[in-house]
Amino acid sequence: MKTRLGIMWLVVGIPLLWGAWNTLQNALKLFQ
Amino acid sequence: MSSSFLSRENTIAGPGFNRFLVPPAALAVHLCIGQAYAFSTFNLPLTRLIGLTESAPGDWNLKDVGWIFSIAIVFLGLSSAVFGRWVERVGPRKSMFVSALCFGGGFLVSAVGIQLHALWLLYLGYGVLGGCGLGIAYISPVSTLIKWFPDRPGMATGMAIMGFGGGALIAAPLSVLLMKHFATATSKGVLETFVTMGVIYFMFMMIGVVTVRVPAPGWRPSGWVPSEHPKALVTTANVSAAVAWRTPQFWLLWMVLCMNVTAGIGVLGQASPMIQEMFPGRVTAITAASFVGLMSLFNMLGRFFWASTSDFIGRRNTYMVYFVLGILMYSLVPYFGHIGSTALFVGAFCIIISMYGGGFSTIPAYLRDIFGTFQVGAIHGALLTAWSAAGVFGPVLVNYIRAYQIDHGVPKAQAYSITMYIMCALLLVGLICNIAMRAVNPKFHHQGAVSDAAPAGSKQS
């Protein structure tokens, strides 16, 4: 059950972090 | 897929089921439908399907393409209100499955519309069908999460609804990547992108469909005992969806949500031109796009942060913070523009937008406090009509006031000041409604059996 839990959080977490990272990188242009 | 697999009875969790599997299941659905916030990435390409580099005769214009998103948001509100009780009856798995069919199918119908160059098919596909998918998917996991997390309802719904904010962060770069990948000398690659996204989103939503479970009747988290002295606004009774809308509490909450969303959505839609016009020569279109992205990030983070905070300080107090801090921030924005501080301006809007997102994610737990868990999903669906109203009212308010001032000779850099003060007034109305909130009169309480209130529970963790 714990493995399944980890996999589920990775499945939703990776795309979310990818999107957040992309956004943050672009946002840095505001302060350059 | 057999109907028995989708039925509520076959979704009841067995012993040992870990309740922390339910938030990622809900997130899988909400991350997909959050794509709606990034639909504008398709606006320009859809106006250049024939001309490719610029609009040619026969190409759709931006105004007509803009209706696709508006129709989707209207149908989001309508479908969540109309199908709320159906979602409660059939359970989260079947409703998530139907929403995946609608949302994924909406992309495919729209792709046919692009192929035939028939804009009405995009209105029907992404707008009507996709919009219904948005509405059903939005409310599907909410009451399930509240039942799994009676100890932390704000955190649980905040996690799911955070996905709706976060979906745009994924969809915007994904759409651009896919269009770039599929573009050829004779095509913008929009058709192929729609088909791919329809399939990807359907499959991703199916992860949520397969994973989601409802707790066994009477289940409680191990070691959790409901307080014997609940807070003044936290009821132990239940109000049915059919009765809830007749209570003043429903309409006070409707106003609370509507005012909070109107104030946020108005500036969210105008963020890019607003920062460019308030800081002329200092903020370009590219850096303005970064500002919009940053606001999306805070929109997402606010949904989790504020809803989780509401578990500790209470729902009414959380909305007090939204309104009082919102009024303070909006009233300071013209000053930050006047002194030319981009950092303070951006900071103020990040706080404002975090509270806009927080308003969405805190409302399900607020409804549960006031009306109980019995049909909270259906009541939530009905309340989302406030979102549809705000979606029309907010941008119209901001656009028309700005246009009126510019037409009367106000410099562009100062044209937003009055808008900000009107936003303060809207938040003040919301604050008054929130202060007026009281417990529901017992005459409205549901007297019959409540399906989830049954004997002692199993031992899920």
Interface residues (C-beta under 8 A of the other chain):
Chain A: M1 K2 R4 L5 M8 W9 V11 V12 G13 P15 L16 W18 G19 A20 N22 T23 L24 N26 A27 L28 K29 L30 F31
Chain B: G16 F17 N18 F20 L21 P24 A25 L27 A28 L31 G163 G166 A168 L169 I170 A171 A172 P173 I207 T211 I286 T287 A289 S290 F291 G293 L294 S296 L297 M300 T342 A343 V346
